[in-house]
Amino acid sequence: MSLLGASQLNLHYADIEIFSDVTLQVNEKAHIGIVGPNGSGKTSLLRVLLGMQDFDGGDIFKS
């Protein structure tokens, strides 16, 4: 069962693309990791998924 999903998420700050076309699915009892260099949008992605930050496009699905 999918607890959280996202399809083609996009986020920009001014003219800077933070991430684009992010698609993911988190299933029940899954262990996940988000890895990337500083400034690559990891925290912004989590804030978007938690509803703490607006995003420019795409869809988020929560169970």
Phi, psi and omega in degrees: 000132180275124178271328184211138177214155177216146181227121175052048177290141178227141177215132177228145167247115186054240180261008183263123177280119179274311171204157179214147177055039177281123177233131180207163177217130178244116181269162178305137179066014179282147172250125183236160175222144176241115188237138176176167180290163176305137178080011183270356175104012181298309181293321177299319178298314179297319178297320177296313182296328179275356180080016182269351184215139176286158178228167188272335181190163180106185183226147175238135181238129179233142176263000000 
